[in-house]
């Protein structure tokens, strides 16, 4: 089950998706709100090892041009 919350900041408002097992749907969620096809993933080494492959694949499958950088943990 996924729940979407909205952070209300006027012109800078944005949605937050909360749920179990939704990382493989990141691309689907972002296509609703991002007009560009370019995405930059910024992650530390701990998070990258566990989640980057899933998120990167989801974004690529959704048609995004994905770049990623790693910062020290």
Secondary structure as UniProt FT lines:
FT   STRAND          2..7
FT   HELIX           10..12
FT   STRAND          14..19
FT   HELIX           23..25
FT   HELIX           26..33
FT   STRAND          38..44
FT   HELIX           45..47
FT   HELIX           48..52
FT   HELIX           53..61
FT   TURN            62..63
FT   STRAND          65..71
//
